[in-house]
Amino acid sequence: MDSGIFSYLISGVVVIAVVSVLVLFMGRKKNSSSEKRSSKNQSQVIRDANRKLAKDPNDPAGLIPLGDIYFANKLWDKAYPVYDKLSKFSMDNPSIDALTSWLRLGICAVMLKKNPEGIAALTSAYKIDPHGFEVNYYLGKACFDSEQYEKAIPCFKKAIVARPEAEGVYLLLGQSMYKSHKFRDSLPCFRKALDEDPSNKEALFDMADAMTEEGHGEKAIKVFMHLRPDPVYGARSCLAAGLFHSKTGDLESAIQDYEIGLKHESAPVQTKLEISYNLARCYFGVSNIAKGVALLKSIRNINENYKDVNALITRYQELSQNKNLQIYLSSNSSDFVTLCRKFIAKKYSGSSVKIQSIDVDQLFTDILAEIYTPKWEDVVLFRFFRTSSVTGEMYVRDFHGHMQDVKAARGFCISAGTFTAEAHKYTEGRPLDLIEKNDLSKVLKQISI
């Protein structure tokens, strides 16, 4: 390439660069000048408005421009008293735009967390313009923030009709329905909100919880598992996942969920307590009593009256000292039946015991046995209740009826809890005995498995 042409090209590039810098500089200078001029204009408007208001504090000619500037600059605390005055005068002064005054007063109130005042102002604006987007959106927001979710729902629906492209409204509508227990109706709204913003974890969590309430736990659990590490929604997701796994009998997975949940140190105290409580119950379910009791004691240190923590501590501390009582209450069916058979053998030690039938039910297990002694022989029915609570007369009556059906000469009702006074009274004059926790524990301590 000719050196002269090359020099011209270089010169051209330099000129273009210089011109670009000058244009950029002049643009910035122009913008700066515009901002200064705008600021100067606003200052002048404020001075003029204040001069008018010094003569008459209620002069609309001073209040209106002052309100416009404060509202445009989002100075809600300064705009609020201005529109409070304008809205009151608007009914008698045609120079004041009533809709704008009530609407802006309501918006300022919502932004300042004055929800009752916001609802009152926006309701007045709604009477003038019942279909406007801003009226319905901010009235819905004020109701939502006041936990009046049923009232918020129609407002957000109308806001969507007025401006379908507006972002964030579907989320608020979905949450209003969710909090009103309209779980099915909330799901399409959450999906719309996630279409707008796929990273919105609030919408994702609420949608999963709504799916759980609607019986779609299998779908929801995938979301909760995904959210477990999240610093904001992780603890609640772990709790939800743990409850699902517990319900389906997968205690090991539930324990993992809850243990991850407790690692979220920033989680609310109430959430941590609920996670700890459910984790303790899972530990008991897998016979890890020591861990469960330790966790319950940590709950008691925070809230000594939390649910039935004190009763559970007493119960499981006793179980830890009596392995057979632990088997009686929480082992699998096979071990439980083995223990019941040994109980019968211990009660009639020195006699010959022949088991005729074993009937395992959800609430109890019946064992029918033939007892042979040197002096007598009888058919005896045993009913073992797997509970540590109180058993009433109705169950004892049912047992007595079953004794007659199987032609048992004698019967024993055994429980790790107690029987009501009415149940004890029913046994009077009948060939049946009630064996409660204390007597049961004494026999169990003598049994070796």
N, C-alpha and C positions, 0 to 999 in steps of 0.2 A: 504493500500500500504506500502511496506517495506521502512523504513526511508532511507536506503542506496540508493535505486533506485530513491527515490524522490530527494535526494541530487544531484545525477548525472544529473537529468532532469533540476534542477535549474542551475547547472553549465553550462549545454549545452546552455540554453537560454541566459545566461550572455555572453558566448563566441560568440554566433551568433550576439548579439546586438553590442558587441565591434567590431567585424569584419565589420558589416554594417556601423558603424560610421567611421571606418578607410577607408573603400572603398569610402564612400561619401566624406570624407575629401580629400582623394587622388585624386578623380575625380575632385573636385573643384580646387584643387591645379594644376592639369594637365590642366584644362580649362583656369585657370588664367595664367599659363605659356604659353599656346598656344596663348592667346590673347596678352600677352606681346611680344612673339616672332613675332606674326603677325604685331603688332604695330612697333616693332623694324625693321622688314623687310620692312614695308611701309616707315618708316623714312629713311632707307638706300636707298630705290629706289628713293625717292624724292631727297635725297642729290646727288645721282649719276646723276639723270636727270637734276638737277639744274646746276651741274658742266658742263654737256654737253651743256646746253643751254647758260651758261655763255660764252662759246666759240662761239656758233652759236645759236642764238635765234630761228632759224627755223629748228633745227636738229630734224628729226622725231624720232631718237633714244632716245631723251629726252622728246619730246612731247607725244609720244604714251603711255609710262608707267605712265607719270604724269597724262594724261587724264584718263587712266584706274582707277587710285586710286581716283581721284576727283569724277569721275562718279559713281564708286562703293559706295562711301561714301555720295553720293547725295549732293556734294558741287557744286551745279549748277553754282553759280556765278564764281567759279574758273575753272570749267570744260569748261564753255562757250568759253572763249577766246582761250583755247587750241584747241578745236575742230573747232573753227573759222579758225584758221591757218591751221590745218590738212586738212580740207575740201577744202581749196583753193589750197593746194599743191598736193592733191590726183590725180589730172588729169595728172600731169607730173611726179609723183613719184610712181612707182608700189609697193614700199614697204609700202605704206599707203593704208589701206582698205577704199576705197571711200564710200561704203555703210555705214560702221560703223561711219565714220566721219560725213557724212551728217545727218545720223539718230540721232546720239547723240547730234549734234549741235542743231537739231530741238527740241529734247526732252528737252534739257537745256533751250532753248528759251521759250518753252511752260511753263515750271516750273517757269521761271522768268517773265511770263506774257508779253513776247516780241512776241506777236502773228504774226505780219507781218514777222519778221525774222524767226519765227518758220515755217510758211507756206512756205516761200522761200526755207529753208533748207530741209524740209520734202518733198517738191515737187521734189527736186533733188534726194533725196533718193528713192522716188516713181518711178522715171524713171529707176532706177537700179533694184528695187525689187517692182513691182506694186502689188504683192499679199501677202506681208508679214504682219503679225499681227501688229507689233509695228509701222511700217510705216503708215498703214492705221488708226490705233487707234489714234496716236498722231496728224496726219494730220487732222483727223476728229475733234479732241479735239481743235486744233488751230483754225479751221474754226468755230466751235461751240462757242468758247470764243470770236471770232470776229463777232459773230452774222451773219455769213454766213451759215445759216442753210441748205440751198439747197445743198451747196457744201459738207457739213458735212455728209449728208445722205448716199451717195454711199461709202464714206470711212468707216463708221461704218458697213455698210452691208458687205463689203469685210473683215473687221476685224472679224466679226462673222463667216464668211465662213472659214477663216484661223484658228480660234480658237473658236469653238462653246461653249466650257465650260467656257470661260472667263467671269468673273462677271463684272457688271456695264455697259457693252456696250449696252445692250438692253434699259437701262434707257436713255442713251444719244441719241440713235437712236430714241426712242419714243419722247423725248423732241425736237429733231431736226424736226421731222415731225409735232409735235404739234405746234411749233413756226412757221412752214412754212404753217400753216393752213391745213395740211393734217391730219385732225382729225381722220377720219376713219382708216387710215393706222397706226396711232399712237397707237390705242387701243390694238392690239395684243402685241406690244412691251412693253407697260406698264404692261400688264398681266404677261409677261415673267419676267419683272423686279420685280414684286411682288411675283412671284414664287421663285425667288432668295432670296428676302428679304421682307417678308410680313409686316414688321414694317416700310417700307420705305414710309413715309407720303408724301414726295415730289411726288413720282410716283402715289400715291393714289389720291392726289389733282388734278394733271394734267390729270389723266385718267378721273376723274369725270367731270372736265371742258370740256374735249374733248367729253365726252358723251353728255353733255348739248348742245354743238355746233352741234352735230349730231342728236339732237332731242330726246335724251333719258333722258330727265329731271327727269322722275319718278325714274329711277335707280340712277341717279347722286345725287339726293337730299338726299338719304339715306347716301351717303358718306359724303356729306357736313355737315349733321346733326351730324354725328359721329366725324367729325373734328372740330366742333365749339369750344370745350374747348382747343384745341391744342395751345400752346403758339406761335408757328411759323406760322401755317397755319389756325389758328382759325379765325382771323379777315377776311381774304379773303374768308374763307368758309362761314362765316356769311353773307358776302356781296352776295356771289353766291346764298345761300339759300334764302336770302331776295328778290333778283331779281326774283327767280323762283316763290316764293309765291306771289309776287306782280303781276307777269304776269298771274297767275291763279286766281287772285282776292281775295286771302286769306290775306287781309291786316293785320289782327291781328297777324297771324303767322309771316308775314314779319317784323312787328314792333318788335316782340320778337327776331327775328334773328338779326336785326340791333342793338337793345339795348344790346344784348350779345356781339356783335362785338365791340361796343364802350368801353366795359370793358377791352379789350386787350390794355393796356397802351403802350406796346412796338411796336404796329403796326405802319407801315410807315404812315407819315402824309397824303400822297395822298389817301391811303386806308381809313383812318379815315374821310377825307373830303367827299369821295364818299359815305361812309356809312351814314354820317350825312345828306347829301343832300337827299338821297333816303328815309331816315327815316322821314325827314321833309315832304316830299311829301306824305308819308303814313299817317302821322298825319293829314295833310290836307284832305286826303281821308276819314278819320273817323271823320272829323269836329273838330279836336282838334287843332284849329288855333293857340292858345297861345303857345303851345309847339312847333309847327312847326316854327313859327316866331322866337322864342327864339333860336332854333337850327340854323336857317339860319343866325341869327346875330352872332352866335359863329363862323360860317364858314367865314363870312365877316371879322371878326377880324383877321383871319389867312390869308385869301386871298380875298381881296375886289372885285376882278374881276372874282370870280369863277362862271363859267357857267352863269345862269340867276338869281343868288341869289338876286341881287338888285331889279330886276323887281318883283320877287316873294314876297319880303318883302313889297314893296309898295302895291302890289295887295292884299295881305292877311291882311295887317294892315287895309286897307280900308274895307275889308270884315268883320273884327272883329267889325267894327263900324256900319256896316249895315247888320243886320241879314238876311234880305230878299234878299240882293244881294248875300250873302253866300248861301242861299237856291237856288237861281237862277243858280249859277255856279256849285255847288257841291252836292246838295241833291239828293235823289232818285227821280225816275220818277214821282211817285205819288205826292210828295210834290211840285215838279216843276210845274206839270200841275195845281195843285190847285192855286199856286201863279200866273200862267199865266191867269187863269180865273178871279182871283181877280184884276189883272192888267187891263183886259178888262172892268170889272165892274167899276173900279175907273175911267178909261178914259172916260167912258160914264155914269158917275154917274147921276142919275135923269132920266135915260132912261131905257127901258126894253130890256134886253139882253137875247137872246135865242141861246144856243149853238147847232149848227147843227152837227158838227163832230170834232173829235180830232185825229190827225194823228201824232204819235210819231216816229221820225227818229233819227238816230245816231247823225246827225249834227244839227238838228233843230226839232221843234215841230210846226205843223200847226193847228190852231184852226179857224174853219169857224163859224161865228156867224151872226144871224139876229138882227139888231139894230132897235128898235122902239122908236121914239120920237114924241112929239105932232106935229112937223112940217114935219118930213120925216121918211122914213124907208128904210133900205138898207141891202144888204148882204155884210159883210166885212170879209176879210181874214187876219189873223195875223200869221206871221212866227217869232218864237222866236229862235234866234241862241244862243246856250249855249257856248259862247266863249268870251274871253276878248281880242282876237287878232283882226286883220284887216280883214274885209270881202269884197271881191271884186265884180266887176260888174257882173261877170258870175252868181253868186248866185242870184243877184237881177233880172237879166234877166230871170232866171229860175222861180223865184217867180212870176214875171209878167205873164209868160206863164201859170203858174198854176192858177192864178187869172182868166184868161180867160176860162180855162177848167171848173172851178167850178162856173163861171158866177158871180164872186164877183164884186161889183161896186167900191169897194175901198180896199186898202191893206196897211198893216203896216209891215215893217221889223224891228225887235227889236233885239239889240245886246248889250252885256255888254262890247263890245269893240268899234271899230269904223268902218266906211265904207270908201272905197277909194274915191278919187275925181271923178274917172270915174263912180263909182256907184251912187254918188250924181248927176252927170250930166245926167245919164240915166233916172233918175226920173222926169226930167224937162218935163212938159206937159203931164205927166202920173198920173193917180189917185192913186199914192202910195207914202208913206212917210217913211223915214228912222229915226228910233229913236236910238240914240247912248247912250253910258254909262251914261253920265251926266244927260240926261233927264230921262233915265230909273231909275237911282238911286233916283231922286226926287220923282217919282211916287211910287217906292218901299217903301220909308220911310213913305209914307202915308197909307200903307197897314198894317193891323193887321191880323196875322195868329195865 
